[in-house]
């Protein structure tokens, strides 16, 4: 399971964090992001339509891997799998969720914001994590410090990350990708401005690729 999660977060430099209020926006939003080169999508369970949106994207959009964010209990983890989600991400981690993630067939990425939380989750066998909320938990400097005693742990930081700082995180050897909503801002989703979202996604991919040259 750990290998599946590590493969997931290393598949694309940016994982869009999506809040989908209207089901009809789900498929064109996903298509716009895929057209821009971002194929790993996190749909947060912050809206009543989130699971339906995941089901629609999974069934109708080619070339995408869609999962759920803001998973806070084991019932939600099971519901995500039933909806066709291909992975699950939580904003934190409880013993219940950590154990459920091990028992589930669904790749699960728990979140930590402190070294103590990291060590607790490592005790369950986890080696890949969301770092959340990244900026207010010390940002890139904190992850750089964590790499010292834990060089083999992989991260996808999320929270306060955008165009102005995402390359700071991707520069770190223990960061495989970043999560962020800046590639699909709420205003553009409300306006159904899919071409602008494709452009933001393409810009993020281009900058990440140029950075890695």
Order of alpha helices (4+ residues) and beta strands (2+ residues): alpha-beta-alpha-beta-alpha-beta-alpha-beta-alpha-beta-beta-alpha-beta-alpha-beta-alpha-beta-alpha-alpha
